[in-house]
Amino acid sequence: GGTRPSRHQGVAGAIHGDVAPAIVPTSAQISRPEVTAGGAKLDHEDVPTTAVVARIKPARDPAGRLRLARRGDKVYFLFAEGDSPVFRLIAAESVTSDAIQSNGIQLSAVTHGTGMTSVVWKNLSIRAERLMFIPGEMEKPVLYVMSADGKEVRQLTEPIGDLGSHGSPAWSPDGKQIAFDTYNGSTTTSHIYVINADGSGLKDLGIGSMPTFSPDGKYIYFTSFMDGDPQLYQIEIKKNKIKRLGVFKGIVAAPAVSPDGSKIACVLTKDGNSEIYLLDKKGRVIRRLTRHRSIDTSPTWSPDGLSIAFSSDRSGKPQIYIMKSDGTDLRRLTYEGRYNDSPIWSQKADRITFVSRTKSGRFDLASIDTSGTDYRIMTSYGMNENPHFSPDGKHIIFSSNRLGPKELFTMDITGRNQRRLTINGNSSNPVWGPLKLAN
């Protein structure tokens, strides 16, 4: 089911293009057609592909043809002015003989200094000695498991009847099981499943969505429509015993279990709008944490259990806020970004990473110190979402469509060393497994 555009990997080949740049030079600026073809590293550390650059000085007759040819580990740049059949070598770069990944060829024109540049690529042809085709993706996304370096990828689940796509994966603390939900257009019909990490022992736990394990791995908490409005439930995994936690008017959503497993922060709408409450393990209200007519959501615990970060639109648009776990000392953390959501804590509890709609209009990953200083935008291309810290707190895995279909990438906690992990497309919602698997 489903189709996907062909993906091609050229082992050695050539690119031919008729280019008609209209350049208005002031002094001696240079037009630089750039071709991302694999090889030399770009200046920007967060660009996942590699690039080679040809420099063409403006000519009286600015039109011509640009030819790129790769032979072995070198790319040669040749340029013919106007309709001349004579191509002259203008640059050569040592790159790589590895296959070029999908979306690995990009053409652009850049000028440095003052002036204007307009480039029209009239014709473009690509010839390669060898092509590889990857078949179309599944109609219903399923779960995969891979090693931290992106290798050893294996499919974990198969489509389950008409229950739709698989998502919201959550690892058990011991790394032996994965809980997930199915989605077919409505959370009212979603099901919770648990499966062993080797792909065996698939078990249907009933109607529900967004599962999360207790720190001891004995229980799974989730929300479900099984009794009408979405409410909070607990499953005792070994006994497959389901218990409803509390009875609340309206919606219960976004349960987050404290690091010690004794409390649950969640969103309740029983007061007419979304507020964050603190519950005990039996679903009884300990206290209401937020009091505002706005929408407060996405509570997440600091690793030490002393603070909770959340998203709120009380300032007009969603921003990140932080408070102590008893609701005191509530303060706004972010003042930049048009829409900030999905906060996650660093292992040291000194920084919060989140998804932010920046001035560019795209969704980027940003980070800020818990003091409210040192705001950083860590991505610069595509839509970037679903951040999740590695168990040692040194890396972040996330999804991005910077190269076309969504793929998984990693970076260090400063935003540097960004690396693509998947190449098959439509990969999202990554969750890092425990640091060590139990025997």
VOMARSE-687086 format. One record per residue (C-alpha): x negated, y, z. Coordinates in pm, 1 decimal. Layout:
c1 / c2 / c3
X / Y / Z
...
//
This chain:
c1 / c2 / c3
0.0 / 0.0 / 0.0
-101.5 / 358.0 / -61.2
-357.9 / 493.3 / -299.5
-669.5 / 700.3 / -257.8
-872.0 / 897.6 / -511.4
-1176.0 / 708.5 / -630.7
-1498.7 / 773.9 / -439.5
-1819.4 / 770.7 / -637.0
-2178.3 / 735.5 / -529.4
-2438.1 / 824.6 / -789.0
-2773.0 / 654.6 / -748.3
-2931.9 / 861.6 / -1019.9
-2759.8 / 1094.7 / -1257.3
-2718.7 / 1443.6 / -1396.6
-2481.0 / 1735.6 / -1371.7
-2421.2 / 1963.8 / -1667.5
-2226.9 / 2286.3 / -1637.8
-2163.2 / 2598.7 / -1844.0
-2187.6 / 2890.6 / -1605.5
-2093.6 / 3249.4 / -1683.0
-2202.9 / 3466.2 / -1390.0
-2120.0 / 3835.0 / -1408.0
-2386.3 / 3996.4 / -1190.7
-2407.5 / 4363.2 / -1097.4
-2760.1 / 4389.9 / -958.2
-2884.2 / 4664.3 / -729.6
-3262.0 / 4644.8 / -707.8
-3380.5 / 4283.8 / -732.8
-3135.2 / 4053.1 / -568.8
-3116.6 / 3693.2 / -684.0
-2819.3 / 3479.6 / -775.3
-2854.1 / 3133.9 / -622.4
-2622.8 / 2861.6 / -752.3
-2624.2 / 2599.6 / -477.0
-2557.2 / 2232.7 / -534.2
-2500.9 / 1995.8 / -245.4
-2652.8 / 1677.8 / -378.8
-2840.3 / 1521.1 / -90.7
-3192.9 / 1589.7 / 25.0
-3318.0 / 1918.6 / 167.1
-3162.6 / 2025.6 / 494.3
-2947.1 / 2337.2 / 501.9
-3026.5 / 2624.5 / 738.5
-2698.4 / 2567.9 / 924.9
-2741.4 / 2278.5 / 1162.9
-2371.2 / 2199.2 / 1175.0
-2338.6 / 2130.2 / 802.5
-2312.2 / 1752.5 / 772.4
-2425.9 / 1727.1 / 412.1
-2761.4 / 1821.0 / 261.7
-2834.6 / 2064.1 / -17.0
-3079.7 / 2164.3 / -284.5
-3091.6 / 2519.5 / -413.1
-3181.6 / 2663.1 / -752.0
-3274.5 / 3029.4 / -791.4
-3183.1 / 3206.5 / -1116.2
-3279.7 / 3568.9 / -1167.4
-3019.8 / 3790.2 / -1337.7
-3076.6 / 3821.3 / -1711.1
-2949.5 / 4070.9 / -1965.1
-2739.4 / 3793.2 / -2106.9
-2608.0 / 3646.8 / -1778.5
-2426.2 / 3350.2 / -1932.2
-2581.2 / 3013.3 / -1979.8
-2594.4 / 2647.9 / -1889.1
-2726.9 / 2494.6 / -1569.7
-2841.5 / 2134.3 / -1568.8
-2930.9 / 1929.8 / -1262.5
-3092.9 / 1592.0 / -1305.5
-3198.8 / 1356.2 / -1031.3
-3470.3 / 1106.5 / -1095.6
-3572.9 / 896.9 / -801.6
-3604.1 / 1125.9 / -501.2
-3625.8 / 1453.6 / -695.6
-3366.1 / 1691.3 / -836.6
-3470.0 / 1907.3 / -1134.2
-3298.5 / 2238.4 / -1215.1
-3293.2 / 2347.0 / -1578.7
-3134.3 / 2657.5 / -1725.0
-3053.3 / 2755.1 / -2085.8
-2957.7 / 3117.4 / -2152.0
-2650.1 / 3180.1 / -2362.9
-2601.1 / 2910.1 / -2624.7
-2968.1 / 2825.1 / -2649.7
-3037.1 / 2451.4 / -2685.5
-3363.9 / 2500.6 / -2500.2
-3354.4 / 2428.6 / -2127.0
-3637.6 / 2555.5 / -1911.0
-3732.7 / 2406.9 / -1577.9
-3663.6 / 2661.7 / -1303.9
-3697.6 / 2451.3 / -989.4
-3757.9 / 2102.9 / -853.8
-3676.1 / 1974.6 / -507.6
-3776.3 / 1654.4 / -330.5
-3453.8 / 1510.3 / -191.3
-3344.4 / 1151.3 / -143.4
-3282.1 / 844.1 / -353.4
-2990.2 / 743.1 / -133.0
-2638.5 / 727.4 / -273.9
-2446.4 / 1055.4 / -277.9
-2145.7 / 1033.2 / -48.8
-1788.4 / 1124.9 / -140.1
-1747.2 / 1502.5 / -172.9
-2127.0 / 1527.6 / -166.9
-2150.5 / 1755.4 / -471.0
-2043.6 / 2115.3 / -432.8
-2113.9 / 2412.6 / -661.6
-2121.2 / 2771.7 / -539.2
-2292.4 / 3102.5 / -609.2
-2446.2 / 3317.4 / -338.9
-2615.9 / 3658.6 / -352.6
-2832.5 / 3815.7 / -89.0
-2846.0 / 4190.7 / -41.7
-2596.8 / 4437.5 / -184.5
-2409.0 / 4389.5 / -509.4
-2131.7 / 4177.2 / -657.5
-2133.1 / 3831.7 / -807.8
-1862.8 / 3653.1 / -1001.3
-1922.1 / 3301.4 / -1130.8
-1692.1 / 3097.2 / -1352.1
-1779.0 / 2733.7 / -1408.9
-1635.2 / 2684.0 / -1756.2
-1721.4 / 2318.9 / -1805.0
-1853.0 / 2051.9 / -1577.9
-1959.4 / 1696.0 / -1654.0
-2116.4 / 1435.0 / -1429.2
-2301.4 / 1127.7 / -1545.0
-2432.9 / 859.9 / -1311.9
-2607.4 / 532.4 / -1371.4
-2406.7 / 347.3 / -1110.1
-2071.4 / 409.6 / -940.2
-1909.4 / 252.5 / -638.0
-1532.5 / 242.5 / -585.3
-1372.0 / 207.0 / -244.5
-1011.6 / 77.4 / -262.8
-712.7 / 277.2 / -145.8
-641.8 / 325.5 / 223.5
-372.1 / 145.8 / 417.6
-26.6 / 293.9 / 411.6
-6.3 / 256.7 / 791.0
-322.2 / 361.6 / 979.2
-455.5 / 100.0 / 1219.9
-734.4 / 95.0 / 1479.3
-1102.4 / 34.0 / 1414.0
-1397.5 / -9.8 / 1649.5
-1754.4 / 87.6 / 1565.3
-2088.5 / 132.0 / 1733.6
-2190.5 / 480.8 / 1847.8
-2413.9 / 528.1 / 1543.0
-2125.2 / 466.2 / 1302.2
-2240.3 / 118.8 / 1204.7
-2081.3 / -219.3 / 1271.9
-1733.5 / -93.7 / 1187.1
-1460.3 / -353.2 / 1226.5
-1085.1 / -345.2 / 1203.3
-919.6 / -406.5 / 1540.1
-545.2 / -414.1 / 1464.2
-318.3 / -514.2 / 1176.9
11.0 / -342.9 / 1084.0
288.4 / -457.5 / 1318.4
619.6 / -501.9 / 1136.7
790.1 / -169.1 / 1070.0
650.2 / 1.6 / 1382.2
432.7 / 237.9 / 1180.5
83.3 / 372.6 / 1240.9
-136.4 / 299.1 / 1540.7
-275.7 / 582.1 / 1752.4
-351.6 / 730.4 / 2097.0
-616.4 / 466.0 / 2177.5
-737.3 / 440.7 / 2538.9
-1018.8 / 219.2 / 2664.9
-988.9 / 31.7 / 2991.7
-1260.7 / 133.4 / 3242.4
-1438.1 / -201.4 / 3203.4
-1435.6 / -181.1 / 2823.6
-1251.3 / -510.2 / 2782.7
-916.7 / -377.1 / 2657.2
-769.6 / -98.1 / 2447.7
-418.5 / 38.9 / 2488.8
-250.7 / 218.6 / 2199.4
89.3 / 322.1 / 2070.3
271.1 / 279.6 / 1740.8
446.9 / 564.4 / 1564.5
702.8 / 556.3 / 1285.4
831.2 / 913.5 / 1276.8
971.9 / 937.6 / 1630.0
834.1 / 877.4 / 1979.5
1176.7 / 742.7 / 2080.1
1088.4 / 417.8 / 1902.3
713.4 / 409.9 / 1975.1
576.5 / 99.2 / 2141.0
280.1 / 56.3 / 2376.6
41.2 / -230.3 / 2303.9
-272.7 / -358.4 / 2468.5
-538.1 / -563.3 / 2291.9
-871.3 / -713.6 / 2387.5
-1179.2 / -532.2 / 2256.7
-1259.9 / -830.9 / 2032.8
-917.5 / -807.0 / 1863.9
-753.7 / -1095.7 / 2047.7
-466.5 / -1103.7 / 2295.0
-234.8 / -842.2 / 2141.2
54.2 / -776.2 / 2382.9
365.3 / -559.4 / 2338.5
432.1 / -365.6 / 2659.4
756.2 / -206.8 / 2541.1
883.2 / 132.7 / 2428.1
647.8 / 418.8 / 2512.9
370.6 / 649.0 / 2395.2
42.9 / 816.4 / 2500.8
-96.5 / 542.1 / 2729.2
-369.0 / 613.5 / 2984.6
-543.8 / 368.9 / 3219.3
-580.4 / 413.7 / 3592.1
-946.9 / 444.6 / 3700.0
-940.7 / 90.7 / 3843.9
-799.6 / -49.6 / 3519.2
-504.9 / -219.0 / 3691.4
-232.2 / 9.1 / 3556.4
-134.0 / 193.5 / 3241.1
64.9 / 515.8 / 3269.4
278.1 / 636.3 / 2978.8
593.8 / 825.6 / 2885.5
898.6 / 655.1 / 2736.2
1253.1 / 719.1 / 2613.3
1371.0 / 378.4 / 2732.7
1610.3 / 538.0 / 2985.9
1714.1 / 847.0 / 2789.9
1495.3 / 1154.2 / 2832.9
1119.7 / 1083.8 / 2829.3
1010.0 / 982.7 / 3177.5
687.5 / 862.8 / 3339.1
626.3 / 488.0 / 3376.2
360.6 / 259.4 / 3512.0
268.9 / -89.4 / 3391.5
87.2 / -335.8 / 3614.2
-112.3 / -501.8 / 3339.4
-169.7 / -851.3 / 3478.3
192.1 / -898.4 / 3582.4
333.1 / -702.9 / 3286.2
555.0 / -528.3 / 3542.2
700.9 / -190.7 / 3440.5
805.7 / 67.7 / 3698.6
963.1 / 408.6 / 3646.7
785.9 / 674.3 / 3855.6
1031.1 / 933.3 / 3983.5
1356.3 / 1053.3 / 3833.2
1332.5 / 1399.1 / 3682.1
1574.0 / 1609.3 / 3482.3
1442.1 / 1696.1 / 3138.7
1110.4 / 1583.4 / 2994.3
801.2 / 1432.3 / 3154.2
487.9 / 1456.1 / 2939.3
106.7 / 1463.4 / 2928.5
26.6 / 1252.4 / 3238.7
-335.6 / 1286.9 / 3352.4
-461.7 / 1059.8 / 3630.8
-711.1 / 1207.4 / 3878.4
-1063.8 / 1058.1 / 3879.5
-996.4 / 877.8 / 4207.6
-660.7 / 745.7 / 4082.9
-461.2 / 889.8 / 4374.2
-273.6 / 1166.6 / 4191.3
-115.7 / 1242.8 / 3854.5
-97.2 / 1585.8 / 3693.3
183.0 / 1604.8 / 3437.9
424.3 / 1839.9 / 3264.3
785.9 / 1854.0 / 3383.7
1067.5 / 2061.8 / 3229.7
1312.9 / 2018.0 / 3516.9
1289.7 / 2391.5 / 3589.9
1390.2 / 2488.2 / 3236.1
1043.0 / 2532.0 / 3090.9
715.9 / 2337.5 / 3087.2
540.6 / 2350.2 / 3424.8
251.3 / 2143.6 / 3559.7
321.7 / 1935.0 / 3868.1
109.4 / 1715.8 / 4091.4
254.9 / 1370.7 / 4169.9
137.8 / 1085.7 / 4385.9
94.2 / 732.6 / 4248.5
460.3 / 653.7 / 4311.2
580.3 / 953.4 / 4111.4
675.4 / 1167.7 / 4410.7
612.8 / 1541.7 / 4380.2
321.4 / 1662.1 / 4592.4
345.7 / 2020.8 / 4470.8
424.4 / 2241.9 / 4174.6
98.5 / 2380.0 / 4034.6
215.7 / 2647.0 / 3787.6
497.1 / 2901.3 / 3809.1
553.7 / 3098.1 / 3491.6
824.3 / 3133.5 / 3228.8
568.9 / 3038.2 / 2960.0
477.8 / 2691.7 / 2833.3
203.7 / 2528.5 / 3043.1
71.9 / 2200.0 / 2909.5
-229.8 / 1969.8 / 2845.4
-356.0 / 1934.7 / 3204.6
-697.9 / 1772.4 / 3232.1
-900.2 / 1692.9 / 3545.5
-1259.4 / 1795.0 / 3606.1
-1487.0 / 1491.6 / 3663.8
-1517.0 / 1578.2 / 4034.3
-1138.1 / 1601.5 / 4070.4
-1155.6 / 1951.5 / 4220.0
-1012.2 / 2149.9 / 3927.6
-760.3 / 2123.5 / 3644.3
-781.6 / 2295.9 / 3308.5
-470.2 / 2347.4 / 3098.0
-327.3 / 2540.8 / 2803.5
-68.0 / 2816.9 / 2844.2
93.5 / 3077.2 / 2620.5
161.3 / 3314.2 / 2911.5
-59.6 / 3573.7 / 2741.8
139.5 / 3548.9 / 2417.0
-60.1 / 3276.8 / 2242.4
-201.7 / 2955.1 / 2387.5
-521.8 / 3008.2 / 2584.9
-722.0 / 2792.7 / 2826.1
-667.5 / 2842.1 / 3198.8
-827.9 / 2680.6 / 3500.3
-714.0 / 2628.1 / 3859.3
-805.3 / 2428.2 / 4165.5
-631.9 / 2092.0 / 4192.1
-388.8 / 2232.9 / 4450.4
-281.4 / 2511.8 / 4211.3
-475.0 / 2792.8 / 4380.6
-732.0 / 3023.1 / 4218.5
-555.0 / 3009.5 / 3880.8
-733.1 / 3221.3 / 3620.5
-751.9 / 3268.4 / 3247.3
-1069.4 / 3126.9 / 3095.6
-1056.8 / 3216.1 / 2722.9
-997.5 / 3552.7 / 2558.1
-1120.8 / 3467.0 / 2209.5
-947.9 / 3243.2 / 1957.1
-591.9 / 3280.3 / 1830.3
-474.4 / 2940.4 / 1954.3
-668.8 / 2737.8 / 2212.0
-562.9 / 2389.6 / 2321.2
-678.1 / 2035.4 / 2410.9
-938.5 / 2122.1 / 2679.0
-1193.5 / 1861.0 / 2789.1
-1453.8 / 1889.8 / 3065.0
-1827.7 / 1835.0 / 3045.6
-1966.4 / 1567.4 / 3276.9
-2122.8 / 1835.0 / 3499.3
-1787.7 / 2019.0 / 3518.7
-1966.5 / 2339.2 / 3414.0
-1823.2 / 2376.3 / 3062.3
-1495.0 / 2316.8 / 2881.3
-1470.2 / 2225.5 / 2513.8
-1143.1 / 2283.7 / 2328.9
-978.0 / 2320.8 / 1989.6
-954.6 / 2685.4 / 1881.3
-799.5 / 2860.1 / 1583.2
-1074.8 / 3111.8 / 1516.9
-1079.4 / 3433.9 / 1315.3
-1142.5 / 3229.5 / 1001.7
-794.4 / 3079.9 / 1037.1
-921.6 / 2723.5 / 1066.8
-932.8 / 2500.8 / 1373.7
-1282.6 / 2483.0 / 1520.3
-1429.7 / 2326.2 / 1829.4
-1536.6 / 2586.4 / 2084.4
-1696.6 / 2571.9 / 2426.0
-1707.6 / 2805.3 / 2725.1
-1869.8 / 2809.6 / 3067.7
-1622.5 / 2761.1 / 3352.8
-1717.8 / 3108.2 / 3474.7
-1557.8 / 3244.2 / 3155.0
-1889.6 / 3339.0 / 2993.5
-2097.7 / 3200.4 / 2707.5
-1817.5 / 3135.8 / 2456.4
-1948.0 / 2937.4 / 2159.2
-1792.7 / 2823.5 / 1832.7
-1955.1 / 2489.3 / 1756.6
-1816.0 / 2409.0 / 1410.1
-1808.2 / 2617.5 / 1093.7
-1640.1 / 2412.3 / 821.9
-1302.0 / 2244.3 / 776.4
-1039.0 / 2167.9 / 1040.1
-1197.1 / 2016.1 / 1352.4
-991.6 / 1838.2 / 1617.5
-969.7 / 1549.4 / 1869.5
-1288.5 / 1617.3 / 2072.1
-1400.3 / 1351.1 / 2319.6
-1717.6 / 1335.5 / 2531.4
-1952.4 / 1038.4 / 2531.3
-1978.6 / 849.6 / 2864.5
-2319.5 / 1007.4 / 2937.0
-2181.3 / 1355.1 / 2860.5
-2451.6 / 1430.2 / 2602.4
-2245.4 / 1408.4 / 2283.1
-1900.2 / 1490.2 / 2150.4
-1714.2 / 1285.9 / 1890.6
-1443.4 / 1458.6 / 1686.7
-1250.1 / 1445.8 / 1359.7
-1292.2 / 1691.8 / 1073.1
-1172.7 / 1733.4 / 714.1
-1474.8 / 1943.6 / 615.1
-1556.7 / 1700.9 / 333.6
-1199.2 / 1622.5 / 225.8
-1009.2 / 1346.2 / 407.3
-1047.2 / 1338.5 / 786.1
-1363.7 / 1165.4 / 903.7
-1536.5 / 1119.7 / 1240.4
-1843.3 / 1322.1 / 1336.5
-2066.1 / 1352.5 / 1640.7
-2268.3 / 1642.8 / 1775.9
-2461.2 / 1721.0 / 2091.2
-2297.8 / 1936.8 / 2359.4
-2452.1 / 2253.5 / 2211.7
-2287.0 / 2190.8 / 1873.9
-2611.9 / 2093.2 / 1701.7
-2712.1 / 1774.5 / 1522.1
-2370.5 / 1717.5 / 1368.4
-2352.6 / 1383.4 / 1192.0
-2086.5 / 1204.9 / 993.6
-1997.6 / 856.9 / 1120.0
-1724.3 / 734.0 / 883.6
-1689.3 / 747.5 / 505.6
-1356.6 / 579.5 / 431.3
-1122.3 / 873.1 / 496.4
-819.0 / 924.7 / 719.5
-1011.7 / 866.4 / 1043.4
-895.2 / 1053.6 / 1353.3
-825.2 / 1036.4 / 1729.2
-1163.7 / 894.5 / 1832.0
-1214.7 / 779.5 / 2192.6
-1555.9 / 679.4 / 2324.8
-1571.2 / 346.3 / 2503.1
-1734.7 / 295.6 / 2844.7
-2110.7 / 328.7 / 2863.0
-2160.2 / -40.6 / 2940.3
-1928.0 / -328.0 / 2863.9
-1859.6 / -567.2 / 3149.8
-1966.8 / -927.5 / 3105.0
//
